[in-house]
Amino acid sequence: MTKNIRRLRTLAVVFLTAACTLVTEPADATVPRTVEISADFYDPGQPAFTYYGAECDPVLPGVCRVKFGGRVEWFGGLSGTSTYDAIGYQEGTGPSTWEVRETFTGTVAGCGTGQFEWYGKGEIDFAAIDLATQEVPMEGVLDFVGPGAGDLTGIDGALEATARLRLFPAFGEQHGHVTGTVTCH
């Protein structure tokens, strides 16, 4: 009988050890992961686009900063929505500059679901307008700046953005693509 009790104890220990191993997280769950991202985006422009007005420099005629905001839909490696506040301005000759502070809420492929922020800066080339579509090219870089929330806590990285901005009839409409590398924690 003691032999059977020893066998039962041994089996119980083996079973409990196996069960505990199955419910614990993998050893590499806290190791940062690097993920390549490719995603498309669409901003419908007006009427969802909000124009906050322009501030012009009283000393330098023609130097103005235009303030605006909106909402973007994301597809692919980023799946969700973002809201943004941005400015556009011209300094000297050549392309105009845009800057954006944006909050993304959704899923990052390979990282999970949550929320984080990025700061972006780039150029709009009004001289390269496509007269048939009334669109101008935009490009820039989005650098992750927020601490993040949910599965995206601690996410870090940067995305290169290329887009087209429609001037008429739906001013502010944008569609484009981003690519880059992010690190999930």
C-alpha positions in Angstrom: 0.0 0.0 0.0 2.8 2.5 0.8 4.2 1.7 -2.6 0.9 2.8 -4.3 0.8 5.9 -2.1 4.4 6.8 -3.2 3.4 6.3 -6.9 0.3 8.5 -6.4 2.4 11.2 -4.7 4.9 11.1 -7.5 2.2 11.3 -10.1 0.6 14.2 -8.3 3.9 16.1 -8.1 4.5 15.5 -11.8 1.0 16.5 -12.7 1.1 19.7 -10.6 4.6 20.6 -12.0 3.3 20.2 -15.5 0.1 22.2 -14.8 2.1 25.1 -13.3 4.4 25.1 -16.3 1.4 25.4 -18.7 -0.1 28.4 -16.9 3.0 30.5 -16.5 4.1 33.0 -19.1 6.9 32.1 -21.6 10.3 33.1 -20.4 10.7 35.6 -23.2 7.4 37.5 -22.6 9.2 40.5 -21.2 11.9 40.6 -23.9 11.4 43.5 -26.3 10.2 42.5 -29.8 11.1 44.3 -33.0 8.3 44.4 -35.5 8.2 45.7 -39.1 5.1 47.8 -39.7 3.4 48.6 -43.0 0.0 50.4 -42.9 -2.3 52.5 -45.0 -4.3 55.5 -43.7 -7.3 57.6 -44.7 -8.4 61.0 -43.3 -11.7 62.1 -44.9 -10.9 65.8 -44.5 -13.9 68.2 -44.3 -16.4 68.0 -42.6 -14.4 65.9 -40.0 -11.4 68.1 -40.5 -11.3 71.0 -38.1 -9.7 74.3 -39.1 -8.6 76.3 -36.0 -7.4 79.4 -38.0 -4.1 81.0 -39.0 -1.6 83.1 -37.2 0.5 85.3 -39.4 3.8 87.0 -38.5 3.3 90.8 -38.3 7.0 91.4 -39.1 7.3 88.9 -41.9 4.4 89.3 -44.4 3.3 86.0 -45.9 4.7 83.8 -43.1 1.7 82.1 -41.5 1.0 79.0 -39.4 -2.3 77.3 -40.2 -3.7 75.1 -37.4 -6.0 72.2 -38.0 -7.1 68.8 -36.6 -8.9 65.6 -37.6 -9.4 61.9 -37.4 -7.7 59.1 -39.3 -8.6 55.5 -40.0 -5.7 53.0 -40.1 -5.5 49.6 -42.0 -2.8 46.9 -42.1 0.0 46.8 -39.5 -1.8 49.6 -37.6 -5.5 48.9 -37.3 -7.6 51.5 -35.6 -8.1 55.3 -35.4 -6.1 58.3 -34.5 -6.9 61.9 -33.7 -4.5 64.7 -34.3 -3.8 68.4 -34.0 -1.4 69.9 -36.6 0.1 73.0 -38.0 1.3 73.8 -41.5 3.7 76.7 -42.3 5.9 78.1 -45.0 9.4 79.5 -44.1 11.2 80.9 -47.1 10.9 79.2 -50.5 10.3 75.5 -51.3 8.0 73.0 -49.7 5.8 73.9 -46.7 6.3 72.2 -43.4 3.7 70.2 -41.4 4.0 69.1 -37.7 1.5 66.8 -36.0 0.8 65.5 -32.5 -1.4 62.3 -32.9 -2.9 59.8 -30.6 -3.4 56.3 -32.0 -5.9 53.8 -30.5 -6.1 50.3 -31.9 -3.9 47.3 -32.7 -0.2 47.2 -33.7 0.5 43.9 -35.5 2.9 41.8 -33.5 2.5 44.1 -30.4 -1.1 44.1 -29.3 -3.9 46.6 -28.6 -3.8 49.9 -26.7 -3.0 53.5 -27.2 0.1 55.7 -27.8 1.2 59.0 -29.3 3.6 60.2 -31.9 5.0 63.5 -33.1 5.5 63.9 -36.8 7.2 66.4 -39.0 7.5 66.6 -42.8 6.9 68.5 -46.0 4.0 69.4 -48.3 5.0 70.3 -51.9 2.3 72.7 -53.2 4.3 73.3 -56.3 3.8 69.6 -57.3 0.0 69.8 -57.3 -1.8 67.3 -59.6 -4.3 69.6 -61.3 -6.6 66.7 -62.2 -7.0 65.4 -58.6 -6.2 68.6 -56.8 -3.7 66.7 -54.6 -0.3 67.6 -53.4 2.4 65.2 -52.1 3.3 65.0 -48.4 6.1 63.0 -46.7 7.7 62.9 -43.3 8.5 60.9 -40.2 6.3 59.9 -37.2 8.4 59.4 -34.0 6.7 57.6 -31.1 6.7 59.8 -28.0 4.0 58.5 -25.6 4.4 56.0 -22.8 1.5 54.0 -24.3 -1.3 52.1 -22.6 -2.5 48.5 -22.7 -0.3 46.1 -24.7 1.3 49.2 -26.3 2.9 50.4 -23.0 6.5 51.3 -23.7 6.2 51.0 -27.5 9.0 52.8 -29.4 9.8 53.4 -33.0 9.4 55.6 -36.0 7.4 55.4 -39.2 8.1 57.0 -42.6 5.0 58.5 -44.1 4.1 59.3 -47.7 0.7 60.7 -48.6 -1.4 62.9 -50.8 -3.4 65.9 -49.5 -6.5 66.9 -51.4 -7.0 70.7 -51.6 -10.4 70.7 -53.3 -13.3 69.8 -53.0 -12.8 68.0 -49.7 -10.0 70.1 -48.2 -7.8 68.2 -45.8 -8.6 64.7 -47.2 -5.4 62.6 -47.0 -4.6 59.1 -48.0 -1.2 57.5 -47.6 1.1 54.8 -46.4 3.6 54.3 -43.5 6.5 51.9 -43.0 9.0 51.4 -40.2 10.2 49.5 -37.3 8.7 49.5 -33.8 9.8 47.9 -30.6 7.2 46.3 -28.3 7.8 45.8 -24.6 
